[in-house]
Amino acid sequence: MSRRVQLVLPEPVAMQLHELAAGAHEPPATVAAQMLRGAVAEAAAAGRVRPLRLAPPPPPPRRSVRARWLEPYGGDRKWSVEMWGAIVELHGRYPRQLESLQDGWWLDEAHTETLCALAVWRGEIDDAGDDPREELAFQSHLAHYAAVLRAQGGGVDSAWVPGAPPSEWAGPVRNPLD
């Protein structure tokens, strides 16, 4: 963001500014702004004025494809098979945290998206994680999801037993409205 500022200069200084601008083949306002920015930067470096705070980076551009943990529009058998395997693997790695997961969880979009996101996140940490805070955040979210599952209840008889995907999951196209 920029702000327009109007300056009043004594005539001799204004003439010098015009000479500098002509020599640089720039408008006088551009040269004046460059000089002023330099003077303010020097003052900040000397501690006479607080340093500039950098603006936050702009958000990344919107992607035209869905997030990896969400099923592609129109369905995708390869995605379904890979994601089911990743969720089975997640359950195998964290059986105590996911012991309250109920059979038929794939019929509930909230459970499906949460499990898919956790599975993708786990894979990303395993493959390229370099910050221990990522692991701590993952474990915290997994513990929270485990508490949600326990609060929803169910029982041992209705607990999900990992295995082959059901036909509703691995069919050619899954429609959550069916």
TORKOL-4160 file (C-alpha; in steps of 0.2 Angstrom, whole numbers, padded with zeros to 4 digits, m for minus):
178
<pt num="1" X="0000" Y="0000" Z="0000"/>
<pt num="2" X="0006" Y="0017" Z="m0004"/>
<pt num="3" X="0001" Y="0034" Z="0002"/>
<pt num="4" X="0002" Y="0050" Z="m0007"/>
<pt num="5" X="0011" Y="0065" Z="0002"/>
<pt num="6" X="0013" Y="0082" Z="m0004"/>
<pt num="7" X="0029" Y="0091" Z="0000"/>
<pt num="8" X="0033" Y="0110" Z="m0001"/>
<pt num="9" X="0051" Y="0113" Z="m0006"/>
<pt num="10" X="0061" Y="0130" Z="m0006"/>
<pt num="11" X="0064" Y="0135" Z="m0024"/>
<pt num="12" X="0083" Y="0132" Z="m0024"/>
<pt num="13" X="0080" Y="0114" Z="m0018"/>
<pt num="14" X="0066" Y="0111" Z="m0030"/>
<pt num="15" X="0077" Y="0116" Z="m0044"/>
<pt num="16" X="0091" Y="0104" Z="m0038"/>
<pt num="17" X="0077" Y="0090" Z="m0038"/>
<pt num="18" X="0072" Y="0094" Z="m0056"/>
<pt num="19" X="0090" Y="0093" Z="m0061"/>
<pt num="20" X="0093" Y="0076" Z="m0053"/>
<pt num="21" X="0077" Y="0070" Z="m0060"/>
<pt num="22" X="0082" Y="0076" Z="m0078"/>
<pt num="23" X="0098" Y="0067" Z="m0076"/>
<pt num="24" X="0090" Y="0051" Z="m0071"/>
<pt num="25" X="0076" Y="0052" Z="m0084"/>
<pt num="26" X="0063" Y="0050" Z="m0070"/>
<pt num="27" X="0049" Y="0062" Z="m0064"/>
<pt num="28" X="0054" Y="0073" Z="m0050"/>
<pt num="29" X="0041" Y="0065" Z="m0039"/>
<pt num="30" X="0049" Y="0048" Z="m0042"/>
<pt num="31" X="0067" Y="0054" Z="m0037"/>
<pt num="32" X="0060" Y="0063" Z="m0022"/>
<pt num="33" X="0051" Y="0047" Z="m0016"/>
<pt num="34" X="0067" Y="0037" Z="m0018"/>
<pt num="35" X="0077" Y="0050" Z="m0008"/>
<pt num="36" X="0064" Y="0051" Z="0005"/>
<pt num="37" X="0063" Y="0032" Z="0007"/>
<pt num="38" X="0082" Y="0032" Z="0009"/>
<pt num="39" X="0082" Y="0045" Z="0022"/>
<pt num="40" X="0069" Y="0036" Z="0032"/>
<pt num="41" X="0078" Y="0019" Z="0031"/>
<pt num="42" X="0094" Y="0028" Z="0038"/>
<pt num="43" X="0084" Y="0035" Z="0052"/>
<pt num="44" X="0077" Y="0018" Z="0056"/>
<pt num="45" X="0094" Y="0010" Z="0056"/>
<pt num="46" X="0101" Y="0024" Z="0067"/>
<pt num="47" X="0086" Y="0021" Z="0079"/>
<pt num="48" X="0078" Y="0038" Z="0077"/>
<pt num="49" X="0062" Y="0030" Z="0071"/>
<pt num="50" X="0055" Y="0012" Z="0073"/>
<pt num="51" X="0059" Y="0000" Z="0058"/>
<pt num="52" X="0046" Y="m0004" Z="0046"/>
<pt num="53" X="0036" Y="m0020" Z="0049"/>
<pt num="54" X="0035" Y="m0031" Z="0034"/>
<pt num="55" X="0018" Y="m0034" Z="0027"/>
<pt num="56" X="0011" Y="m0052" Z="0028"/>
<pt num="57" X="0014" Y="m0062" Z="0012"/>
<pt num="58" X="m0001" Y="m0063" Z="0000"/>
<pt num="59" X="m0011" Y="m0078" Z="0001"/>
<pt num="60" X="m0006" Y="m0092" Z="m0011"/>
<pt num="61" X="m0016" Y="m0092" Z="m0027"/>
<pt num="62" X="m0032" Y="m0102" Z="m0028"/>
<pt num="63" X="m0029" Y="m0119" Z="m0035"/>
<pt num="64" X="m0041" Y="m0126" Z="m0048"/>
<pt num="65" X="m0040" Y="m0144" Z="m0041"/>
<pt num="66" X="m0047" Y="m0150" Z="m0024"/>
<pt num="67" X="m0036" Y="m0153" Z="m0009"/>
<pt num="68" X="m0028" Y="m0170" Z="m0009"/>
<pt num="69" X="m0038" Y="m0176" Z="0005"/>
<pt num="70" X="m0055" Y="m0172" Z="m0003"/>
<pt num="71" X="m0062" Y="m0184" Z="m0017"/>
<pt num="72" X="m0060" Y="m0176" Z="m0034"/>
<pt num="73" X="m0076" Y="m0170" Z="m0042"/>
<pt num="74" X="m0084" Y="m0183" Z="m0051"/>
<pt num="75" X="m0075" Y="m0197" Z="m0041"/>
<pt num="76" X="m0059" Y="m0205" Z="m0044"/>
<pt num="77" X="m0056" Y="m0224" Z="m0042"/>
<pt num="78" X="m0037" Y="m0222" Z="m0040"/>
<pt num="79" X="m0040" Y="m0209" Z="m0026"/>
<pt num="80" X="m0053" Y="m0220" Z="m0017"/>
<pt num="81" X="m0041" Y="m0235" Z="m0017"/>
<pt num="82" X="m0026" Y="m0225" Z="m0011"/>
<pt num="83" X="m0035" Y="m0215" Z="0002"/>
<pt num="84" X="m0044" Y="m0231" Z="0009"/>
<pt num="85" X="m0026" Y="m0239" Z="0010"/>
<pt num="86" X="m0020" Y="m0223" Z="0019"/>
<pt num="87" X="m0034" Y="m0223" Z="0032"/>
<pt num="88" X="m0032" Y="m0242" Z="0035"/>
<pt num="89" X="m0013" Y="m0238" Z="0038"/>
<pt num="90" X="m0018" Y="m0224" Z="0049"/>
<pt num="91" X="m0029" Y="m0235" Z="0060"/>
<pt num="92" X="m0015" Y="m0248" Z="0060"/>
<pt num="93" X="m0003" Y="m0235" Z="0067"/>
<pt num="94" X="m0015" Y="m0227" Z="0079"/>
<pt num="95" X="m0027" Y="m0241" Z="0084"/>
<pt num="96" X="m0030" Y="m0234" Z="0102"/>
<pt num="97" X="m0034" Y="m0217" Z="0096"/>
<pt num="98" X="m0046" Y="m0224" Z="0082"/>
<pt num="99" X="m0053" Y="m0238" Z="0092"/>
<pt num="100" X="m0070" Y="m0229" Z="0093"/>
<pt num="101" X="m0072" Y="m0227" Z="0075"/>
<pt num="102" X="m0088" Y="m0235" Z="0070"/>
<pt num="103" X="m0092" Y="m0245" Z="0055"/>
<pt num="104" X="m0100" Y="m0235" Z="0041"/>
<pt num="105" X="m0089" Y="m0220" Z="0045"/>
<pt num="106" X="m0087" Y="m0217" Z="0026"/>
<pt num="107" X="m0105" Y="m0213" Z="0024"/>
<pt num="108" X="m0102" Y="m0197" Z="0035"/>
<pt num="109" X="m0093" Y="m0183" Z="0026"/>
<pt num="110" X="m0086" Y="m0176" Z="0042"/>
<pt num="111" X="m0078" Y="m0192" Z="0047"/>
<pt num="112" X="m0072" Y="m0196" Z="0029"/>
<pt num="113" X="m0064" Y="m0179" Z="0027"/>
<pt num="114" X="m0056" Y="m0179" Z="0044"/>
<pt num="115" X="m0049" Y="m0196" Z="0042"/>
<pt num="116" X="m0043" Y="m0192" Z="0024"/>
<pt num="117" X="m0035" Y="m0176" Z="0030"/>
<pt num="118" X="m0026" Y="m0185" Z="0045"/>
<pt num="119" X="m0020" Y="m0198" Z="0033"/>
<pt num="120" X="m0013" Y="m0186" Z="0021"/>
<pt num="121" X="m0006" Y="m0175" Z="0035"/>
<pt num="122" X="0003" Y="m0191" Z="0042"/>
<pt num="123" X="0010" Y="m0195" Z="0025"/>
<pt num="124" X="0017" Y="m0177" Z="0023"/>
<pt num="125" X="0025" Y="m0177" Z="0040"/>
<pt num="126" X="0033" Y="m0195" Z="0036"/>
<pt num="127" X="0039" Y="m0190" Z="0019"/>
<pt num="128" X="0045" Y="m0172" Z="0022"/>
<pt num="129" X="0042" Y="m0166" Z="0039"/>
<pt num="130" X="0056" Y="m0156" Z="0046"/>
<pt num="131" X="0048" Y="m0147" Z="0061"/>
<pt num="132" X="0044" Y="m0156" Z="0077"/>
<pt num="133" X="0029" Y="m0144" Z="0080"/>
<pt num="134" X="0021" Y="m0152" Z="0065"/>
<pt num="135" X="0021" Y="m0168" Z="0074"/>
<pt num="136" X="0015" Y="m0161" Z="0090"/>
<pt num="137" X="0001" Y="m0152" Z="0080"/>
<pt num="138" X="m0004" Y="m0169" Z="0072"/>
<pt num="139" X="m0004" Y="m0178" Z="0088"/>
<pt num="140" X="m0015" Y="m0165" Z="0096"/>
<pt num="141" X="m0028" Y="m0166" Z="0082"/>
<pt num="142" X="m0028" Y="m0185" Z="0082"/>
<pt num="143" X="m0031" Y="m0184" Z="0101"/>
<pt num="144" X="m0045" Y="m0172" Z="0099"/>
<pt num="145" X="m0053" Y="m0183" Z="0085"/>
<pt num="146" X="m0051" Y="m0198" Z="0096"/>
<pt num="147" X="m0061" Y="m0189" Z="0110"/>
<pt num="148" X="m0074" Y="m0184" Z="0097"/>
<pt num="149" X="m0076" Y="m0203" Z="0092"/>
<pt num="150" X="m0077" Y="m0208" Z="0110"/>
<pt num="151" X="m0090" Y="m0195" Z="0114"/>
<pt num="152" X="m0101" Y="m0201" Z="0099"/>
<pt num="153" X="m0102" Y="m0218" Z="0108"/>
<pt num="154" X="m0105" Y="m0234" Z="0099"/>
<pt num="155" X="m0099" Y="m0250" Z="0105"/>
<pt num="156" X="m0087" Y="m0264" Z="0101"/>
<pt num="157" X="m0100" Y="m0273" Z="0091"/>
<pt num="158" X="m0101" Y="m0258" Z="0079"/>
<pt num="159" X="m0083" Y="m0253" Z="0079"/>
<pt num="160" X="m0074" Y="m0253" Z="0062"/>
<pt num="161" X="m0063" Y="m0267" Z="0058"/>
<pt num="162" X="m0051" Y="m0262" Z="0044"/>
<pt num="163" X="m0051" Y="m0272" Z="0028"/>
<pt num="164" X="m0056" Y="m0271" Z="0010"/>
<pt num="165" X="m0066" Y="m0255" Z="0006"/>
<pt num="166" X="m0085" Y="m0257" Z="0005"/>
<pt num="167" X="m0094" Y="m0255" Z="m0012"/>
<pt num="168" X="m0100" Y="m0238" Z="m0007"/>
<pt num="169" X="m0082" Y="m0232" Z="m0005"/>
<pt num="170" X="m0073" Y="m0240" Z="m0019"/>
<pt num="171" X="m0086" Y="m0239" Z="m0033"/>
<pt num="172" X="m0083" Y="m0230" Z="m0049"/>
<pt num="173" X="m0091" Y="m0214" Z="m0042"/>
<pt num="174" X="m0096" Y="m0211" Z="m0024"/>
<pt num="175" X="m0111" Y="m0199" Z="m0022"/>
<pt num="176" X="m0113" Y="m0194" Z="m0004"/>
<pt num="177" X="m0132" Y="m0189" Z="m0007"/>
<pt num="178" X="m0137" Y="m0207" Z="m0012"/>
